Amino acid sequence: PDLAMQPLIKPEQVQDLMFPIYGIVDTTQSSAMLAIIEQGASLASLRASVSLVNDSFNKIHTTFRYRELETFYLYNAGRSFDVPTWTKDIIDTDIVVEYRFLADDQANYFGLAQAYRDYLITTKGLQKIDRTTETVVNITMLGLFDKREHFLGIPYKATRSLTSFEQAQLILDELREEGITQLNVIYDGWFNGSMNHSIPLDFKINRAIGGQSALRSLIQYLDQYKMPFYPSVNLSKTPKYKKMFDQYRYTAKHVHGQSSRLYDYNLATKLIDESRGFDYLISPKFYQSLIEKMLEKYNAFGIDGLTVNDLGNQLAGDYSKNYYIFRYQSEQYQILALERLASEKKLSIAMPYAYALPYVSNILESPIDTTRYPIVDE
């Protein structure tokens, strides 16, 4: 999905595909096929159907979007009108799919996985770098959050702490006493207000979680016990800008021209809930300059690791009137951004897409099982 075009109605929850591959196995003929989308994966949608609907064959194939479509809703006198809006330009890239055919003892889903692993090693330069001898545990600490409170009947937004830096050390002490010493520590919500923080051009450590001195103490503690530290940041969205007109300059645009905003959904109605606030979606063309300024401040902490919440695992275009950025171009902006970050930091990313794998040191939440979603043909 393209985050720049958030749908009005919450889509059904599905598991995102990390790798641009699909395959099919014919157990009766001991044959299989693996398709690897080498170019255009971010523009692809996967379609599958079972046999005995129209014919006796199971089918799977991809479709590609050559231009973006967004529906704009007009309301008048209690009636709504759907207005389809297309991008003026079409994509300017090739679509490349490599097919690999397997037979005999390789004609199974394990064989398909091995074939894709070999592809990553030979074409993307991936190497086995895991030298751990014990199970490594990823532990995520949740720090600051926003809470709605009242003073003399007047509502205001307060910043509160779920886990302070001092409490994080106590938790880690208890884990070490239980013999759990191989830990990667992720800390979410540690600066600039809350987990939903502003643009990380500077790092203001709130006293609600201990302030600068407590953070320094935690860093020294983790260095002492050789626990990798991955504080998290958001780089593609922000709840606010510093200057009044920055929202018009830095925010990505919908196809119909409005600024792209990310809203939460109302779980009861499945509609966008505008009452809960929103985040501005930053245009991909500003990732590089943002990262340069962020690293300048972040390096002062002396932390080797970094968790990136929103690059490498989601894509957003920018359909400004005079400068289109399609999803495949957004992917290239992200690759440049991740390459720059990985040149100085060890990166941790949850469910990264294939293009992000060469830059990631720690992968979170990677699925190791099928979704088990059924295909219903009646």
N, C-alpha and C positions, 0 to 999 in steps of 0.2 A: 504493500500500500504506500501511497504518497502522502506524507504527513501534511504537505502544503494544501491538500484538498480533503480536509476532514469531513466525512459524511455527516449529514444531519441526524441520521438514525444509526445507533450503535451496531456495527456489523456483528455477525455471529462469531463467537470466539473459536479460533482455529490456531493450530500450531504453525508458526512461521517456518518456512523452509530455509535452513542455513546454507545448504549447498545447491548450486545450480545444476542438479542432475535429476534424472528420472530413469526408470528401467522397467523391463517386463521379462518374466521368466515363463517359458513353456516347458513344463515338467514332462509332458508326453513325448516331446522331441529332443529333450536334453539340450535345449538351446536358450540363449538369453541375449538381451540387448541392453546396453548402457548408453544413454545420451547425455553428453556434457555440453552445457551451453557456455561456450567460451567468450562470446560477445553478445551483449543484449539481454543478459539474465535479469537485469532490473526492470526490463520492459515486458517480461514474460509472465504468462498465466498458464497454469497447468490444468488440463482437462482430462478426465478419466471416466470410462463407462464400463459396465459389466456386460457379459454376454447374455444372449437370449432376450435383449430388449428390441433391437432391430435385426440382429443377426447372431451368429454363434461365436463371435470373437470378443475377447476383452480388448479394450482400446485405451491408449494414452497418447496425448500429444500436447504441444504448446501452441499458444497464440501470442502474438507480439503487438504492442500498441505503437503505431507509427506517429500518432499525434494524441495529445491528451484531450479528454472530454470531461467537462464538469457541468452539472445541472444547476442552474440558477433559478431560485424560486421567487415568483412575484405574487403578491397578495393584494386583492382588491375586492372590497364589498363582501368579505367573508369567503372568497374563493381564492384558490391558489393555482398558479400557472407555472408549469415546468418549462424552462427555457434552456435548451442544450447549448453549451458554449464550447467551441473547439479552439485549440491553439492555431494561430495563423500558419506557423511553420510546422514541418514534420521533422522527425529525427534525422540526424546526419551521421549515421554510423552503420556498419555492416552487422548483420545477424549471422553468427557463426555457431553451428552445432556440430560437435564431433560424435560420431557413433562408433561404439566398440561392440563387437560380437563375441560372445563366449559360448563354449560348447563343453559337453561331457561333464567332468567333475567340477568345472568352474561355472556351470549353468545353474546358479542358485543365487540367493540374495547375499550370501557371504562372499561369493565370487565377485558380484557387482561391487561390493564395498572394497574388496581388495583391489579391483581394477581402478577404482577412483583414488584409492590411497597411492597406488603406483603412479597415477597421473599427477597427483599433487607433488610427489617426490621428484619426478622427472621434469615437469614443466614449471612448477612454482618454486622449486628449490627447498621444499620443506624437509627438515631433518628431525630425527628423533633426538630430543634434547632432555627428556625426562630421566634424570639420574637419581631420583628419590628411591630410598629403600624402605620407607614407611609410608602409610597412607597420610596424605596431606589434607587437612581440614580447612575449608574456607569459612570464616566466621564474619558476619556482617554486623557492625554496631550501628544503631540508629541514634543520631544525635539530636539536633534541634528540629523543632516542628512549630508550626503556627497554631495558635489556639485563640478562639474567639472568647473574650471576656468582657465584663461590664464594670464600669466605675460610675457610681451615682446614677445608675440606669443608662449610661451612655456606652454603647458597644465599642470595642477597640480590639485590634489584633495584637496579641502578646506572643512572645517567643519563649518557649519552654523546652526543657531537656528531657529526653528519654534515657539517654546514657551519657554521662559526663566522661571526660578523659580519665578521671580518677576511678570511676566505676568500671571503665573498660579494663584498667589494670587489675582490679579485683577479680573480674571475670576471668581474665587470662591466668591469674595466679591459681584460681580454683581448677582450671583446666589442666595446668601444669602439674598440680598435686595429684590429679587423676591419671597422670602419665601421658596426656595429650600435649605434645611439645611441637609437633610439626604443624604449624598454623600459618595461614595467610590471613591477615587482618584487613578487612575492608571497613571504612568508616564513612557513613553517609550522613550528610547534614552537619557539617563541621565549621562552616563559615558563611558569612553574608546572610545571616537571618535564619535559614531553615534548609530542609532537604530540597525545597523548591527555591533555589537561591538566584540572585541576580548574576549578571555577567561577571565571570571571575577575572576582572582586570586588576582587582586588589583582593586581599584576604583579611577580612575583619573577623576575629575570633571572639564570639560572644561569651561573656562571663557566665552565662547560664550553664555552659558545659566546662567551665574552668579557665577560659582565657588563654593567652599566649604561653604563660609559664607552665600551665598544666599540659598543654600540647607538647611543649619541649620535653617535659618529663616523660610523657608517653613515648615519644620518639626515642629517647635514650633507653627506655625500658625495652622497647622492641629491638633496638640495635644490640642490647646486651644479650638477649635470648635468641638473637638471629631469626626473628619473625618478620617476614616481608610485610611492609605496610603499604596499603593501597587506598589512600583517601579518594573519595569520589567527587567528580565534577560533572556539570551539565555544560555542554559547549554549543548546542544547537537551539536552545530556547532560553527565554528569560521572562520573568513576570513583569519587569519594568526596565526602562532605560534611564540613564542619568539625565539626558537632555530632552527637552520637550519634543523636538522634531526628529529625534533619532529613530522613532518607530517607523517613520515614512522612508528613511534612508536604508536602514539595516534589515527590515522585516521582509521575508519572502511574500510573494503575491499569489493570489488565486488566479485562475485562468480569466475570470471575469473582472479582475483588477483590484479586488479588496485585499487588505493585508491578511496574511495567514495567522490565525490564532488557534491555539490548542485548548479545547475545553474538556472538562470531565463530563461523563454521561450520567443522567439520572437513571439509576438501576431499575426503578419501577416502570418508567415510561420508555426507556432506552433512547431518549432524545437528549440533545446537547443541553446542559444545565448552565445557562449564562449567569445564574445567581452565585455561582461558586468561584467566579473569577476565571482568568485565562492566562496563558503564556504566549508571548510573541515568538514566532518561529524565525530564527535568524537565517538569512540567505546564505547558501553554501559558499558564495564568492567571498565571504568575510571570514571563513574558518581559519585561513592561514594567518591573517593579521591578528585575529583574536588569540590564536595559540601562541604567537610570538610574544605578545604582551603578557599573556597568562604565565608562560614559562619564566619570564623575567622575574615575576613576583614569587612564583611557586618555588623556584630554585633556592630562595632564601631559607626555606625550611630544612633543606638538606635531606629530603625524602627521595628515595630511589624509585618508588612505585607510584602508580596513578590508576585509578579506576575511571574509565570514560563511560558514562551512562548512556550516551545517545549518539555516538559515532561508531560505525562499523556494524551496527545491528538494526538500523532503520535508515530510511532515505526520505529526503524531502527535496522537491524541485523548487523552482522560482520562476513564475510566469509573468514577470514584469513586462510591460508593453513593448519595450525596446530591447529586451535582453532575456531570452528564454534560457533556463537551465532545466533540461529534462533529467529524468532520474539517472540515466547512464552517465550524464555529465556530473551530477551530484556525487555519484560513486567515485569519479576521478578526483573531485575535490576532497572527498573523504580519504582516499588513498594518500594524497599528498599530506593531508593533515596528520594521519596516523603515522606516516613515515617520519614526519618531523618530530612527533611526540616520542616515537620509539627510538629515535636517535639519542635521546637523553634519559628516557624513563622506561621502566618495565611496566607494560600495560596490562590491565585486567579488564575484560569486557564480557558481558553476559550474552550468550548465544550469538557470537559474531558470525557474520556472513563470510563466505569463502574468501572474498577479496581482502578481508581484515586479518586472516590467519597468519600471514607472514610477520605481522607486527605485534602479535599478542603473546605475552608470557604466561598469563593465567586466564583460563577460560572458565566462566561460570555458567551454571544452569544448562549445560549442553545436554540435549536429550539423548538417551542411550536406548530408547525403546520406541516402537511405533506408537502413533497416536491411538491406534485401535478404533478409529472412527469407522463406522460401517458405511457401505454404499447401499442405499435402498433403491430398488428398481421398481417398486410398486407403491 
